[in-house]
Amino acid sequence: MAGRRPGGPDTRGEIVAAARESFASKGFDRTSIRGVARDAGVDAALVHHYFDGKEDLFIAALELPIDPRVIATELMRGPLDELGARIVTTFLSVWETDAGQARMKAMLRGAVTSEEVAKMVREGITRMIFTPVAAVLGTPDATQRVALVASQLMGLALARYVIELEPLASATPDEVITRIAPTLQGYLTR
């Protein structure tokens, strides 16, 4: 009898691998649960068994140590004039753990060396973090402001965690927050 195979020992892993390939080649918007299921050789219901939706599948495909939707929600709590500090504090909290740093380094290196990975990261993170943050700003240039914040954070990650540029690499998180937060705030509200 022909049809989709049932779940096996590493069905979830096969679904994640198919999703990673789809997000990389097609981008976030053009990837579908049905398409991932087809590529993994399973029924779409099985994908839904493991993942609540496409965003959950994206997070698993990138092996993110955090859920970007939760981060976006947390960033929105509190006064707008403290958003820069909340962003850099949250960013550092992910990078300062061993597991977070390993996964984020891999993602950053992949995005720098592969257009497919860059596209996957760009589209997914834009949808789940940048768009909600830009909506809170309520300015015509909000998207550009959020992109400037992202550029600062990517530079920070590259200098502090990948290149390990001193004295930035050995600075305490509090020292980094004190120095970077005003710059981010300037991008956001000035």
ABEGO torsion letter per residue (X at the ends): XBEBBBBBAAAAAAAAAAAAAAAAAAEAAABBAAAAAAAAGBBAAAAAAABABAAAAAAAAAGBABBAAAAAAAAABEBAAAAAAAAAAAAAAAAABAAAAAAAAAAAAAAAABAAAAAAAAAAAAAAAAAAAAAAAGBAAAAAAAAAAAAAAAAAAAAAAAAGBOAAAABBAAAAAAAAAAAAAAAAAX
